[in-house]
């Protein structure tokens, strides 16, 4: 696995964990970009959108376009990954501590 693959997997895990922490399990791409920045990943909007679409392809999230913004909602497969019940290829593994 290359360095870029490791970074992408970490970004995807961070997004899933943040969505899991929301009462309604959803956030928009702007907030997810800020969350990644807080974890040391300064990424472009296009990069974040690409990672969101990868997660959508894994059936971890659903995506709704509202105007020019993507709204992302966590699905069962994404929650199962965060809670360590099942794992998604290409997404970092959550630590046992959470």
C-alpha positions in Angstrom: 0.0 0.0 0.0 1.4 3.4 -1.0 1.6 6.5 1.2 -1.2 8.0 -0.8 -3.4 5.0 -0.3 -2.7 5.1 3.5 -3.7 8.8 3.6 -6.9 8.2 1.6 -7.8 5.3 3.9 -7.3 7.5 6.9 -9.4 10.3 5.5 -12.2 7.9 4.7 -12.1 6.5 8.3 -12.1 10.0 9.8 -15.2 10.9 7.7 -17.1 7.8 8.7 -16.3 8.3 12.4 -17.4 11.9 12.2 -20.7 10.9 10.5 -21.2 8.2 13.1 -20.9 10.8 15.9 -23.7 13.0 14.5 -27.3 12.5 15.8 -28.7 12.2 12.3 -25.5 10.6 10.8 -25.1 13.3 8.2 -22.8 16.2 7.3 -22.0 18.3 4.3 -18.7 18.2 2.4 -17.7 21.6 3.7 -17.8 20.4 7.3 -16.1 17.1 6.4 -13.3 19.1 4.8 -12.9 21.1 8.1 -12.9 17.9 10.1 -10.1 16.4 7.9 -8.1 19.7 8.5 -8.4 19.2 12.2 -6.8 15.8 11.8 -3.9 17.2 9.8 -5.2 16.4 6.3 -5.4 19.7 4.3 -7.2 18.6 1.2 -9.0 20.2 -1.7 -12.7 20.1 -2.3 -12.2 17.8 -5.2 -10.1 15.4 -3.1 -12.8 15.3 -0.4 -15.5 14.7 -3.0 -13.5 11.8 -4.5 -13.2 10.2 -1.1 -17.0 10.7 -0.5 -17.7 9.0 -3.8 -15.4 6.1 -3.0 -17.3 5.6 0.3 -20.6 5.8 -1.7 -19.3 3.1 -4.0 -18.6 0.9 -0.9 -22.2 1.5 0.2 -20.9 3.1 3.4 -22.6 6.4 2.7 -25.4 7.9 0.6 -24.9 11.2 -1.2 -27.4 13.9 -2.0 -26.6 17.0 -4.0 -28.1 20.1 -2.5 -27.3 23.0 -4.9 -23.5 22.8 -5.3 -22.9 21.0 -2.0 -22.8 17.2 -1.3 -24.7 16.1 1.8 -23.4 12.7 3.1 -25.3 10.3 5.2 -23.8 7.3 6.9 -25.3 3.9 6.0 -25.2 0.6 7.8 -22.0 -0.7 6.2 -20.2 2.5 7.2 -21.5 2.2 10.8 -20.5 -1.4 11.0 -17.0 -0.5 9.9 -16.7 2.3 12.6 -18.1 -0.1 15.2 -15.7 -2.9 14.1 -18.5 -5.4 13.1 -17.3 -5.6 9.5 -14.5 -3.9 7.6 -14.5 -2.1 4.3 -11.7 -2.4 1.8 -9.7 0.8 1.4 -10.9 2.4 4.7 -8.6 2.6 7.7 -9.4 0.3 10.6 -10.7 1.9 13.7 -8.8 1.4 16.8 -10.2 -0.8 19.5 -10.5 2.3 21.8 -12.7 4.0 19.2 
